[in-house]
């Protein structure tokens, strides 16, 4: 009597995200050893990420076209009248606009040769800070747009710090990290980012808050009525003593706590999610809320399942300031990007796993230099070599990209038996005419056997290989399809995967099956 086939079945494969940290053969079903150019969609399936499309079409004719702009950052400036202006920059120039970029030449005595600006909006002005440069401001308050150094603004007082980090919170600008002072936070007067020497403007030196070694400020954040000061190896939290909370009273600032042993290494990795702040530490991506809760316990990081791979990318990044991040409430993900490596880690923030980590996938060959979430229009923007682009569609600037997913290694609970592969199958959501490949590997070998498929317009699945080839009729549309095909090969430990070229339509995997017959005991 023939033995029944035994399936290796994965419902919602990869829905737990990547896990390259633990042993592949002991991983819980649902983890992936490879999940590239994909994300966890709203239904818990592993699906293709979106691509990007340029929104900038031209640049002012005085300077030339938009080719070779090499934008490095952008800021969405929403003034009090409700007018939204996109401001962007490269290493020497600044621009305004979205589809059409207009070159802005700031009135300043500095010669700008670096594009490491951090921008913040306070009332009717956008402010730009970068270490060793006079802060700049942009405003629509006058009949003509102004873009000048802050010391020329009407009402300016004091000496605005040439700081690398700036935050607009609680009605003030907060700035820190100058070349000569790494432990002082400077703050402007209430509701006026140009006054640094009058009113309630002042400074806060945190050097005395460290119990052991000295530390340096990397970035700033605001959360739950507190000022969060992110240092390289610690986090310092201040609150005021105003029980009425009519405003943030800088005259009653008091130290709430200092968390030592964990800090932030990248200014632009600090992103508020509304209920928390995420940031990159020397040991992985952290949640401020969880760090506060666990400060007296062994700390966990939300990137623990990819810790070593992430650490390698950090080590290979010459300047941590080049690491970028963005939080998209629309997509419910936190992107941590390494532009020098063209790599992105996508953390799904909808829910945590049992160990407190986030589900994570990767994106490769990305050309984004920075990110901006536009709260007004609810869209994710990126800066590129030739302008501003939007996270949109399923092509990268008109070109397809590769979706790739592989399961963990599995012995099907029968570690002593050889498994003879008989059939592969999958249920997926894809457009008509979509091509994809199911791959099966045995005994940890990366020499996979490939089983290519193509979806027809009639609902029939055509499988082609070295022995047979059928042509499907192609047309538009996206639907759920079930596919199966004969397969071969044998081994003790199995691994399966799916690869597909994404070129204009979404693709997601609902189920993956590998049917085997148990062989001899080894």
N, C-alpha and C positions, 0 to 999 in steps of 0.2 A: 504494500500500500504506500502510495506516494506521501511524503511528509508535507504538511501544509507550509506555505510561505510565511515567514515571520517578518513583520514590517518594522522599520525604524521610522516612526511617524512623528513629525513635529508640527503641531498646530500653532499657528502664528509664530513661525520660526524667527529666531533672533529678537523676540519682543523684550528680552531682558538686556539687550545691547551687547556691546563688546566685553569680553573678559580675556585679556591676554596675560593676566597676572597669575592665575591659578593653573593647575595642571589640566591640560585639555581633556584627558580621559575621565577625570572625576568631576567635570563641570556639570552643573544642573542643566537639564534640558531647557532650552530657551535662550541660553547664552550663545554668542557667536565668537569665533576665533578671527573672523574677518568680516567687516561690514563697512564697505567703502562707498562713498557717494550716495549714501542713503540716510534715512532717519526713521524714528518710530512715529508712524502717523497717528491721527486722532482715534483710530480704531484699534490701536495696539499692534498693527502690522508693520513689518519692515518694508518701507517703500522708498522710492527714489526721491532724492532732494530736488528742489527746484534749481534752475539755472540762473543766469543773469543776462540782462540786456541793457545796452547803453541807453541812457536818457539824454545825455549831452550830445547835441548834433553839431554845434559849431562854437567857435570862440570869437571874440570881437576882432574885427578886421584890422584894427590898429596893430595888433601884435602878430596875428596869424591864425591858422586853424588850430583845432584841438589836438592834433597828432603830437605825441610826445610830451603831453602835459605832465605826466608822472605825478598825479595828485597823491598826497600823503595823508590827508585828513579832511573832515568836513564838519560843519556845525549848522543846525537848524535854528535860526534866530526868529523867534516869534515875538513881535513887539506888542505894546499895549493896545494898539488898534486892531490887533488880530492879523496883521500882515506877516506872512512867513517868508523869510529870505534865506536861501541856502548860501552859506559862505564856505569856501574850500581853499586849499592851499597846497603848494608843493614846497620845494626847499628854498625858493627865492621869491615867489609871487603869491598873491592872494586873489581870489576871484569871488564874484557873486553870480547867482543864477543857477539854473537847473538844466534846461535844454540848451539855452544860450549862455555861455560863460562870459562875463565882463571882467577884465583885468582891473584890479584895485591896486593903486600905488599909495601905500600909507605915507602920511607925513610923519617921518621919524628921522632921527639922526643916526639910527643904527643901519648897518648894511646887513640885510637878512640873507644868511647863507645856510640856514637849517630849517627843516619843516616839522619840528617836534612840538608844535603848538598844542595847548589844551585850551578849549574855549568854554565860556559859561555866560549865560544871559542873566542880567539883573535889570529889572524895569525896562527902559527903552534903549538899552545898549547891550551889545555883545562884546565881551572882553577876551583877549587872547594873551596867554602867558606861556613863556618859554625861558628856560634858564639862560641867564646872561643877556637877555634882551629887555628893553623897556616894554612893559605891557602895552598892547594896542587896544583900541576900542573902535567899534563900528556902530553908527546910529542913524536912524531916519528922522530924528527930531527936527532937524533944520530942513529948509527947502531942498537942499542938495545933500545927498548922503555923505557922511563924514567917516573917514577912516584914518585915524591919527594915533600918535603915541598918547598914552593916558595923561601925561603931564601937560598936554595942551588943551585938555577938556575944561570947559567952563566950570569953575567951582573946585578944581583940583587942589588938594592940599597934601602936605607931607611928602613921603618918598615911597611910591609903590614898589613893592619887592620885585626883583627880577627873578621870579620864582618859576619852578618847573611844573607845579601842580596848583590848580585853582578849582574851587568849588563854589557854586552859588547855592546858599541854603540859609534859611531862617532870616531872609531879608538882607544878607550881606555877602560880600565876596570873602572867601577864605583862601589864603595862598601860603605855600610852603616850598621848601627845598631850593634854596639859592646856593650859589657856589661857595659862599662864605658861612652860611648858617643852615645846618641840616636838622636842627632840633626846635625851631621856632615856627609857630603858625601865626601869620599876620592876618588881621581882619579889618575890613573897611568900615566906614560909618554905616548906620542903618539906612537901607534903601538908596544908598549912593556909593557906587563902586569906584568913584573918582576921588573920594576923600579918605586919605590914609593918615592924616595928621590932625584931624579935628573931629568934633562930635564925640561919638563913642568908639571911634577907631582905636585899635591897639594891637597887642601881640600876646602870645601865650608860649612860654618856653617850657618844653616838656622834658628837658634834660634831667630834672630831678625826679622824674617818675620811674626811672629804670632802677631796679633793685641791684642789678649786677653790672653788666657791661653797658657801655654807651650804645646808642642806636641812631639810625638816620631815617628821616621821613621820606616815604616814597609816594604816597597819595593820600587823598582825603575822601571822606564819605559822610553822609548824614542819614540817620536811621532812628526812628522811634523817639524823636525829640533829643537825640544825642549827636554830638560831633565825634566822628570816628577818625582817628589819626592812624593811618597804616604806616608802620615803620618796617624796615627790612626784616627784623627778627622779633617784632612785638606789635601789639595793637593797644593804643591808649584811647580811652573813652571818657569824654567830658559831658556833663550836663549842667544846666543852670539850676538855680534854686527858686525859680519863679513858679509858685504853685498855681497861679492864675493862668499862666502860659499865654498871656497876651502877646508876648514876643519872647525871643531868645535873649535873656538878660546876660550880657557878657560881664557885667559887674559881679555876678554871683556864680561864675563858672566854678565847678568843683570836679575833682577827679572821681570818676565812678569806679573804674578798675583799669588795671594794666594786665594784659594777657601776654606773658612772655613765652618764648620758645616757638611762637608761630607768628609769621608776619607776611608781608606782601613784597614780591620782587618785581612787579610790573604795574606801573601807574595806570595804564589803560585797561588792565584786566579787571579793575574795580567797577562792578556794574550792579546797580540797584534793581531788584525785581519787584519792588513795592512792599513786599513782606520780609525781605532779606537782602543781604549784599553778598555777592559772590566775588571771589578774588583768587589770584594765583599766588600760592606760597612756594617756598623752596621744595616742598614735598607734595605738591599737587594742588588741585582746585579745592578751595574751602568755602564753607558757608559761614558767614559771620554769626548767625543765630546758633548754629551747632557748635561753633568754636567757643562761644560764651557759655553754653550749657555744659560743655565737656572740659572746661579749662582745668578742672581738678582730676580729670580722668584721662585714660589713654585716648589721644585725639584720633579721630577718623577723618579721612578726606573723601569728598564726594566723587573723586576720580580714582578711587583705590583700585578699580578693576583694570585700569590702564596705566597704573602709576609708573612703571619702569619705562614704557614707551614714551610717556609724556616727559619724564625726566630726561630722556635722551634728546628729545627735541629742544628742551630748555637748554641743555648743555651745548647743543649745536648752534644756538642762537647767540651771536656775538654781543648784541645789545638787547637786554631785556625790555628796554623801552620800545623796541620795534614789535613786541608782542601786543596784539590787539584783541579786543573782545567786544561783544555787544549782547544785549538781552532783548529778545523780541517777545513781547506779551502776546502778539497775534499768533505766532508759531509756537510759543511756549518752549523756547530753547535759548540756551546760553552758548554762544559760539566763542571758542578760544582759538585764535588764529596765529600762525607762525608764517608771516609773509615770506621770509627768507627761504623757508622750506616748502612753500606752497601747500601747507597742510593746515587743516582745521579739525578741531574736535567739537562735536555737536552734542551738548548735554541736554537731555529732555528733562524739563523742570516740572512736569505735571505731577509727578509723584516719585518718591524715593523707593529704592529697593529695601528689603528687610534689613540690610546692613547699613542703611543710611546713605548709600551712594546713589548717584543718578545713572540712568541708562544712557549710554554714550555710543555714538558711531563716529566715523571719520569721513572727511571729504578730501580729495586729493587734487593736485594740479590747479589749485585756485590761484587766481591772479589778483585778488583783492588786496589793497594796501591798508585799508581801514574800513570801518563800518559805522553806520549811523542809523538809528531807528527814529523815524519821523513820527512822533506821537500824534501830530495833527492829522496827517493823512493815513496813519496806520500802515506804513510800509517800511521795509528794510532796504536801505541804500548802501552802496559800497563805492569806494573811490578806486579808480583804475588808471591805467597808463594814459588813456585818452579822454577822461572825464568821469562823470558820475553815472553809476549804473544802478539798476533795481534788481532785487532778488525776485525773479519772475520767470514763468514759463519752464520749459524743460529742454533748453539748450544753453550752452555757455557761449554767448555772443554769436549765435547762429551755428554752433558746432556741437555735435553730440558728445556725451561723456559716458564712462563705463560704470555700471552698477555691478557690485560684486559682493556676494555673501557666501560664507562657509560656516558650517556647523562646527561644534566641538567634535572630538573623536569619541566614538562609542563602541563598546563591545556588546551592546544589547543585553547586558546582564549575563552573558555567557562567555566568560573570559577564557574558557578552555576549548571552545569550539571554533573551527573555521566557519566563516560565513561565505556562502556562494551567492553572489549578487545575481538576481533574476530579472528584476524590473525596477524602473524608477518612475516616479510620478510627482506631479505638483499641481496645486490649485493657485491660480494667480489672477490678478486684475491687470489687464494690459490692453493696448489698442489692437485692432485688427491689423494683421500684417506684421506684428511684432516678432522679432527673432530673439531667441535666448538659448542658453546652453545650460543643461544640468550636468554637473561634474561629480564623479565619485572617485574617491581615493581610498586606498587600503594600507593599513599598517604604517601610518605616519608618512607615507611617501607623498611627495608633491607632484608625482607623475600621474595626473588625473586622467581618467577615461571620460571623454566628452560625449554628450548626447544632445545634439542641436535640435531645436524645434522652430517652427514658424506658425503663427496663427492665421487662419484663413478668414475670409469674409462670410463663409457659410456656416461657421461654427465647428467645422471639422479641423482637427489638429494634424498637421503634416509633419512627419519626422523624417529627417534626412541624415544619412551617414555615408560611409564609404560604399555601402552595398545598395542603398536606395535613395532616391531623390524625387520628391514630388513638389510641384510648384503650386503655391497658393495664390488666390486672387486677393489683391490688397485693396483696402479702402479704409475710411476713417472709422471712429468709434472706439469705445473702451468698454470691456465687459469682463465678467468672471469666466475663466476657462479651467477645465480639468484636463490634464495631459498625462499620458502614460506611454512607455516604450520599453521594449525588451532591453536588457542590460547584461553585462558579464563581469567577470573578475571575481577574485576571492581573497580573503584575508581574515584575520582575527578582529582587527579594529577598523571601523569604517568612518569615513567623513564624506559629507555631500555638500554641494554648493550650487549656486545659480549665478550666472553672469549674463548681462544684457547691455546693449548699447541704447542709452536713453537719448532720443532725438526727436523731441517735440511733443511727447505725451507721457503721463505718469505710468509707473510700473510698481506693483507691490506684490508680495508673496503671502498667501494665506495659509498654505500647507505644503509640506515637502515629505515625500515617502520614498524609502528605499526598501524593496522587498527582497529578502534573502532566504536561502534554505540552509539550515544548520548542517555543517559537514562533520568530519571526523574530529575526535578529541585529540588535541595536540599534546 
